[in-house]
Amino acid sequence: MAFSRDRYIDDRPLLKKLFSGRFAWFALLAICLLGAYLVSYVIYYYGFVAGLLLIVGVVGLPVVIGTVGYPKFGIAVLFIWAYWVNFISNFTPAGTPIGTSMDILQYLLLLGFLISQKIRPNWKVFANPISYLMLAWISYNILQVLNPVAASKLAWVYTVRTVAIIVLMYFVFEYQINDLKFVKLLIKIWLALTTFAAIYGYAQEINGYFPYEWAVLRRNPLTMHLNFQAGHWRKFSIFSDPVVFAYNMALTSALCLSMLFGKRSLRKKLLLAGMIILFMNSMLFSGTRAGYVLLPACLVLLMVLYFNTRVLLTGSFVGMIFIFMIFVPTSNGAIKRFQSAFRPTEDASFNERAKNQAFIKPYIQSHPFGAGLGAVGVWGQRFAPNSPLSKFPPDSSYVRIAVELGSVGLLLFCTLLFVTLKTGINNFFLIKDPELKNYTLGMVMVIFAFAVASYPQQSFVQFPSNIMFYLCIALINVLKRLDDEKQIAENSVKRIDT
């Protein structure tokens, strides 16, 4: 073979040589180290604010451009940042509005959505019952500004800003997610982030809270009191509180459970089973009883949807494990708390919630349109501190909706949940592609878990649960659309061949 000098000459530009091939990781590491040194230098000599501004300038501008110009990049960044935003707030001065960064990302995604619709308009993707109900839900929340019994219009302003933009993300997700490859990427990111959160929960359980976490807890004595139950510090991992931690573990376990019944290699199924064990065990450290019932509830739904011998045997085996865990004598505090979740009448917190619901029931019955957005919770205490509702602990998502938006709002929201689950179950049976069918099952199980979780606690108020909730709803329609497109393409090929 003749020697060719050109084969050994790389004519690519220097930057391409550095950032591709075997030198890529070294170049990336060098840039990260240089950036870390520069930020540390600025913070040391010019203060934290100057360092933060430098980070915003260096990182923020590319993220802004990428989020608007490349929506899939923006969606991935939003999902990742939703996991990290509360954790990063531990390292910022008290009162730093770091949550505003999530608002900015969502506004940028909305801007990118409007630009995309201008360039390639396609409103037909929203011609479905779920989208219509989403519009009705947003409209009803906006119309609450006219509620005559609302104690504060400012509470409405602060609440509707968050509610509306989060719901609008459903439309962004449904329009911008248009290929299976990106769906799989989002699920991988989801599983990776939850795995890290579970491991971090173990670190908290073994080593206790880290110094920066103690500092945050000491800022709010009530939070510290709620986190110390029955002689045990409840763990919250990288999230805002133990409830969000527990629900994230349970919801992701439901997703992994559904994926076990897809067509995957034995190695991947063992990995998914290991994740379920890791997540469920880590969830025990949160001390959140409500999270313990979610996976068994999802398992029942799975058995109903599949209803074959393999699923029934698997479900029966897992069910026996849960029954054993519920009734086994133990001195372990975490397991005792787990067992109490299945004996609600013996649970003091459950009985307290029942009393609160009985107390507020007459008000709900006499106010069909509710007391207005932000009437209870943080915004109620801030903008209407003299209102008796501002001190009412809603606990449940359903109770909060009933108090703030009335029985009309509760009916609308429950209709949205019902139609979403109905559509998802119908799509599960209609979709022909096995992989898309399996992912649809996963989304249905996660939304079903949200519906169950909303009774004892507020399940989709904090990040990342709220982003996850509307993403899963959007994916129910997206996965069916992808299957329809695939079937049309395959039928076209068959017609050409014949």
C-alpha positions in Angstrom: 0.0 0.0 0.0 1.4 3.4 -1.0 2.3 5.8 1.8 0.0 8.8 1.9 1.3 11.8 3.9 -2.2 13.4 3.9 -3.5 10.6 6.1 -1.3 11.8 9.0 -1.9 15.5 8.6 -4.7 17.1 10.6 -5.8 20.2 8.8 -8.6 21.1 11.3 -8.4 24.5 13.1 -6.6 24.5 16.4 -9.8 24.9 18.5 -11.4 21.9 16.8 -8.3 19.8 17.6 -8.4 20.9 21.2 -12.2 20.2 21.7 -12.5 16.9 19.9 -10.8 13.6 20.2 -8.5 12.6 23.0 -7.6 16.3 24.0 -11.3 17.3 24.6 -11.4 16.3 28.3 -8.0 17.9 29.1 -9.1 21.1 27.4 -12.5 21.1 29.3 -10.7 20.4 32.6 -8.2 23.2 32.0 -11.1 25.7 31.3 -13.0 24.6 34.4 -9.9 25.0 36.6 -9.1 28.4 35.1 -12.8 29.5 35.6 -12.8 28.2 39.2 -9.6 30.1 39.9 -10.9 33.3 38.3 -14.2 33.2 40.2 -12.4 32.4 43.5 -10.0 35.3 42.9 -12.9 37.8 42.3 -14.8 36.6 45.3 -11.8 36.9 47.6 -10.8 40.4 46.5 -14.1 41.9 45.5 -16.8 40.0 47.4 -19.5 37.5 46.8 -21.7 39.7 44.7 -18.9 40.5 42.2 -18.2 36.8 41.9 -21.9 36.1 41.3 -22.0 38.7 38.6 -19.0 37.2 36.9 -20.6 33.8 36.9 -23.9 35.3 35.6 -22.0 37.0 32.8 -19.9 34.1 31.8 -22.5 31.3 32.2 -25.7 33.3 31.9 -25.3 34.8 28.5 -24.7 31.4 26.7 -27.6 29.9 28.6 -29.9 32.7 27.6 -28.9 32.4 23.9 -29.1 28.6 24.1 -32.5 28.5 25.8 -34.1 30.8 23.3 -32.4 29.5 20.2 -32.2 25.9 21.1 -35.4 25.0 23.1 -34.4 21.4 23.8 -31.2 22.7 25.4 -33.4 25.1 27.5 -35.7 22.3 28.5 -32.8 20.2 29.7 -31.3 23.1 31.6 -34.7 23.9 33.2 -35.1 20.3 34.3 -31.6 20.1 35.7 -31.7 23.5 37.5 -35.1 22.6 39.0 -33.3 19.9 41.0 -30.4 22.1 42.0 -31.9 25.5 42.7 -32.8 24.8 46.3 -29.5 23.1 47.0 -27.5 26.1 45.6 -29.6 28.5 47.7 -27.8 27.0 50.8 -24.7 28.8 49.7 -26.2 32.2 49.0 -26.9 35.0 51.5 -30.2 34.9 53.3 -32.9 36.5 51.2 -31.2 36.0 47.8 -34.0 35.5 45.3 -32.3 32.6 43.5 -35.7 31.1 42.7 -36.1 34.0 40.2 -33.6 32.1 38.0 -36.3 29.5 37.4 -38.8 32.2 36.4 -36.2 33.6 34.0 -35.6 30.2 32.4 -39.3 29.7 31.9 -39.8 33.1 30.4 -36.9 32.5 28.0 -38.4 29.1 27.0 -41.8 30.8 26.5 -40.1 33.4 24.3 -38.4 30.7 22.3 -41.7 28.9 21.9 -43.4 32.1 20.5 -40.4 32.6 18.1 -40.6 29.0 16.9 -44.4 29.3 16.4 -43.8 32.4 14.3 -41.2 30.6 12.1 -43.0 27.2 11.9 -46.5 27.7 13.2 -48.2 24.5 14.4 -51.1 25.0 16.8 -52.7 21.7 15.9 -50.5 19.9 18.4 -52.7 21.5 21.1 -56.0 20.2 19.6 -56.6 17.7 22.4 -58.7 17.6 25.6 -55.7 18.0 27.9 -54.6 21.2 26.3 -58.2 22.7 26.4 -58.4 21.9 30.1 -54.9 23.4 30.7 -56.2 26.7 29.1 -59.3 26.5 31.2 -57.2 26.0 34.3 -54.9 29.0 33.5 -57.9 31.2 32.7 -59.7 30.3 35.9 -56.6 31.2 37.9 -56.3 34.5 36.1 -60.0 35.3 36.7 -59.4 34.9 40.4 -58.2 38.6 40.4 -61.9 39.4 40.3 -62.8 37.3 43.3 -64.6 39.7 45.7 -63.8 37.8 48.9 -60.0 37.7 48.2 -58.2 39.3 51.1 -55.3 40.6 49.0 -54.7 41.3 45.3 -50.9 41.3 45.9 -51.1 37.7 47.0 -52.9 36.9 43.7 -50.1 38.7 41.8 -47.3 36.7 43.4 -49.2 33.4 43.2 -50.6 33.6 39.6 -47.1 34.6 38.3 -45.8 31.2 39.4 -48.9 29.2 38.7 -49.4 30.5 35.1 -45.8 30.2 34.0 -45.5 26.7 35.3 -48.7 25.6 33.5 -47.5 27.3 30.3 -44.5 25.0 30.4 -46.9 22.2 29.4 -47.4 23.9 26.0 -43.7 24.5 25.6 -42.9 20.8 26.3 -45.6 19.5 24.1 -44.5 21.6 21.1 -40.7 21.5 21.5 -40.3 17.8 22.3 -40.6 16.1 19.0 -38.3 13.1 18.9 -37.8 9.9 21.0 -34.1 10.5 21.4 -34.7 13.7 23.4 -37.4 11.9 25.5 -34.8 9.3 26.4 -32.2 11.9 27.2 -34.7 13.6 29.7 -35.4 10.3 31.4 -31.7 9.6 31.7 -31.2 13.0 33.2 -34.1 12.4 35.6 -32.7 9.0 36.8 -29.2 10.4 37.2 -30.3 13.4 39.2 -32.5 11.3 41.4 -29.7 8.8 42.0 -27.4 11.6 43.1 -30.2 12.9 45.4 -30.7 9.4 46.9 -27.0 9.0 47.6 -26.8 12.5 49.1 -29.7 11.5 51.4 -27.6 8.6 52.5 -24.7 11.0 53.2 -27.1 13.1 55.4 -28.3 10.0 57.3 -24.8 8.7 58.0 -23.0 12.0 58.6 -25.8 14.2 59.7 -26.6 17.6 58.2 -23.7 19.5 56.8 -22.7 22.9 58.4 -24.3 25.0 55.6 -27.5 23.0 56.1 -27.5 23.7 59.8 -27.1 27.4 59.0 -30.2 27.3 56.8 -32.2 25.5 59.4 -31.3 27.9 62.1 -32.7 30.8 60.1 -36.2 29.2 60.5 -37.0 27.6 63.9 -40.3 26.3 62.6 -38.6 24.3 59.8 -36.1 22.9 62.3 -39.0 21.9 64.6 -40.8 20.1 61.6 -37.6 18.3 60.6 -37.1 16.8 64.0 -39.7 14.1 64.6 -39.7 11.2 67.1 -36.1 11.8 68.1 -34.9 11.7 64.5 -33.8 14.4 62.0 -35.7 14.0 58.8 -33.5 14.2 55.7 -34.3 16.4 52.7 -31.2 15.7 50.5 -30.8 18.4 47.9 -34.4 19.5 48.0 -36.3 22.2 49.9 -37.9 19.8 52.5 -38.4 16.1 53.4 -41.7 15.9 51.6 -40.2 16.9 48.2 -37.4 14.4 48.8 -39.7 11.6 49.6 -42.0 12.2 46.7 -39.2 12.5 44.3 -37.9 9.1 45.4 -41.3 7.5 45.1 -42.2 9.1 41.8 -39.0 8.1 40.2 -39.4 4.6 41.7 -42.7 4.4 39.9 -41.0 5.3 36.6 -38.3 2.7 37.1 -41.0 0.1 38.0 -42.8 0.7 34.7 -39.5 0.6 32.7 -38.8 -2.9 34.2 -41.7 -4.2 32.0 -40.3 -2.8 28.8 -38.1 -4.6 26.3 -34.7 -4.0 27.9 -31.5 -6.1 28.5 -31.2 -8.0 31.8 -28.3 -5.7 32.8 -30.6 -2.6 32.4 -33.4 -4.3 34.3 -31.1 -5.1 37.2 -29.9 -1.5 37.2 -33.5 -0.3 37.4 -34.4 -2.7 40.2 -31.3 -1.5 42.1 -32.4 2.1 41.6 -35.9 1.3 43.1 -34.2 -0.3 46.1 -31.9 2.7 46.5 -34.7 5.2 46.1 -37.2 3.5 48.4 -34.6 3.0 51.1 -33.3 6.5 50.9 -36.9 7.7 51.1 -37.2 6.2 54.6 -34.7 8.8 55.8 -37.2 11.6 54.9 -39.7 10.4 57.5 -42.5 11.3 55.2 -45.3 8.7 55.6 -47.2 9.8 52.6 -44.5 8.8 50.3 -44.5 5.2 51.4 -47.9 4.4 49.9 -47.2 5.7 46.4 -45.3 2.7 45.0 -47.8 0.1 46.2 -50.6 2.2 44.7 -48.7 2.4 41.4 -48.1 -1.4 41.5 -51.8 -2.0 41.7 -52.4 0.3 38.7 -49.7 -1.6 36.8 -51.3 -5.0 37.6 -54.7 -3.7 36.3 -53.2 -2.3 33.1 -51.1 -5.4 32.2 -53.1 -8.1 33.9 -51.0 -11.0 32.8 -49.3 -13.9 34.7 -45.9 -12.3 34.9 -47.1 -9.0 36.2 -49.5 -10.6 38.7 -46.7 -12.8 40.0 -44.3 -9.9 40.3 -46.9 -7.8 41.9 -47.8 -10.5 44.4 -44.2 -11.0 45.3 -43.6 -7.3 45.9 -46.9 -7.1 47.7 -45.8 -9.8 50.1 -42.6 -7.9 50.8 -44.6 -4.8 51.7 -46.9 -6.8 53.9 -43.9 -8.2 55.7 -42.5 -4.7 56.2 -45.8 -3.4 57.5 -46.2 -6.1 60.2 -42.7 -7.2 61.1 -41.8 -6.3 64.7 -38.9 -3.8 64.8 -37.2 -1.2 66.9 -35.9 0.7 63.9 -37.4 4.2 63.9 -37.5 4.6 60.1 -39.3 1.3 59.6 -41.7 2.1 62.4 -42.6 5.4 60.7 -43.0 3.4 57.4 -45.4 1.1 59.2 -47.4 4.0 60.6 -48.2 5.1 57.0 -50.5 2.1 56.6 -52.2 2.7 60.0 -53.4 6.2 59.5 -55.9 6.2 62.4 -52.9 5.7 64.8 -51.0 8.6 63.2 -51.3 11.9 65.1 -50.4 14.0 62.1 -53.1 12.2 60.0 -55.7 12.9 62.7 -54.6 16.5 62.9 -55.1 16.8 59.1 -58.6 15.3 59.4 -59.5 17.9 62.1 -58.2 20.7 59.9 -60.3 19.5 56.9 -63.4 19.2 59.1 -62.8 22.7 60.3 -62.4 24.3 56.9 -65.2 22.2 55.2 -68.1 24.7 56.0 -66.0 27.5 54.5 -65.4 25.6 51.3 -69.1 24.7 51.0 -70.1 28.3 51.4 -67.5 29.8 48.9 -67.8 28.0 45.6 -65.1 30.2 44.0 -62.8 30.1 47.0 -60.9 32.8 49.0 -58.6 33.8 46.1 -55.1 32.7 45.1 -52.5 33.1 47.8 -55.1 33.1 50.6 -53.2 30.4 52.6 -49.6 29.7 53.1 -46.6 32.0 52.7 -48.3 34.7 50.6 -51.4 34.8 52.8 -49.2 35.4 55.9 -47.2 38.1 54.1 -50.0 40.1 52.4 -53.1 39.3 54.5 -51.7 38.4 58.0 -54.9 39.3 59.7 -57.0 36.9 57.7 -57.8 33.7 59.6 -57.1 31.7 56.4 -53.5 32.9 56.3 -52.7 30.7 59.3 -54.6 27.7 58.1 -52.3 24.7 57.2 -53.6 23.3 53.9 -51.3 20.2 53.9 -53.2 18.6 51.0 -53.0 20.0 47.4 -56.8 19.3 47.1 -57.6 21.2 50.3 -55.5 24.1 49.2 -57.2 24.3 45.8 -60.6 24.0 47.5 -59.9 26.8 49.9 -58.3 29.2 47.4 -60.2 28.3 44.2 -63.4 26.9 45.7 -65.3 23.8 44.7 -65.4 25.0 41.1 -61.6 25.1 41.0 -61.3 21.8 42.7 -63.7 20.2 40.2 -61.8 21.7 37.3 -58.5 20.4 38.6 -59.8 16.9 39.3 -61.3 16.9 35.8 -57.9 17.7 34.4 -56.3 14.9 36.3 -59.0 12.4 35.3 -58.8 13.4 31.6 -55.0 13.2 31.7 -55.1 9.7 33.2 -57.9 8.6 30.8 -55.9 9.9 27.8 -52.7 8.3 29.0 -54.4 4.9 29.6 -56.1 5.0 26.2 -52.8 5.9 24.5 -51.1 3.0 26.4 -53.4 0.6 24.6 -53.4 2.4 21.3 -49.7 2.9 20.8 -48.1 0.2 18.7 -44.4 0.8 19.2 -43.3 -1.1 22.4 -40.8 1.5 23.5 -43.2 4.4 23.2 -45.9 2.3 24.9 -43.6 1.6 27.9 -42.7 5.2 28.3 -46.4 6.1 28.2 -47.0 3.7 31.0 -44.3 5.4 33.0 -45.9 8.8 32.5 -49.3 7.5 33.5 -47.9 5.9 36.7 -46.1 9.1 37.7 -49.2 11.2 37.2 -51.3 8.6 39.1 -48.7 8.8 41.9 -49.1 12.6 41.9 -52.8 12.3 42.1 -52.5 10.0 45.2 -49.8 12.1 46.7 -51.9 15.3 46.5 -54.3 14.0 49.2 -52.0 13.9 52.2 -49.5 16.6 51.1 -48.9 19.4 48.5 -47.3 17.3 45.8 -46.5 19.7 43.0 -45.8 23.1 44.6 -42.0 23.0 44.9 -39.2 22.4 42.4 -38.6 20.0 40.7 -42.0 18.3 41.3 -44.0 21.0 39.5 -41.8 20.9 36.4 -41.9 17.1 36.5 -45.8 17.1 36.8 -46.4 19.1 33.6 -43.6 17.4 31.7 -45.2 14.0 32.3 -48.6 15.3 31.2 -47.1 16.8 28.0 -45.2 13.5 27.2 -48.5 11.6 27.2 -49.5 13.5 24.1 -46.0 13.7 22.7 -45.5 9.9 22.8 -48.8 9.2 21.0 -47.9 11.8 18.3 -44.5 10.1 17.8 -46.2 6.7 17.5 -48.7 8.1 14.9 -45.8 9.6 12.9 -44.0 6.3 13.0 -47.0 4.3 11.9 -47.7 6.7 9.0 -44.0 6.4 7.9 -44.1 2.6 8.0 -47.4 2.4 6.2 -46.0 4.7 3.4 -43.0 2.4 3.0 -45.3 -0.6 2.8 -47.4 1.0 0.1 -44.3 1.9 -1.9 -43.0 -1.7 -1.6 -46.3 -3.1 -2.9 
